[in-house]
Amino acid sequence: MPGIVGSINIASVSSSSIVHIGDVQAIQPISNAKTFAGAGSFNTGDNIRTNTGYNLTNTYDMDQFDNTNIGNY
């Protein structure tokens, strides 16, 4: 069902963003990422203190592809 759209302001569009105006059946962003993080990672806020001692993050991965974009276009 069509609708009337007023003014639109798009501040920024990154590599995994979607901008769509109008009717659509399915929207599928195409991106993938792999993140390695050790103890004390991804902390947000003020005055954070972490006591993690010795930390080792294993980044070895046996398979060549974890998540591909094949067939997603």
TADAHU-V947102 format. One line per field, one symbol per residue. burial: + if it has 9 or more other C-alpha atoms within 8 Angstrom, else -. A space follows every 50 residues. Layout:
# TADAHU-V947102
burial->???
This chain:
# TADAHU-V947102
burial->-------------------------------------------------- ------------------+----
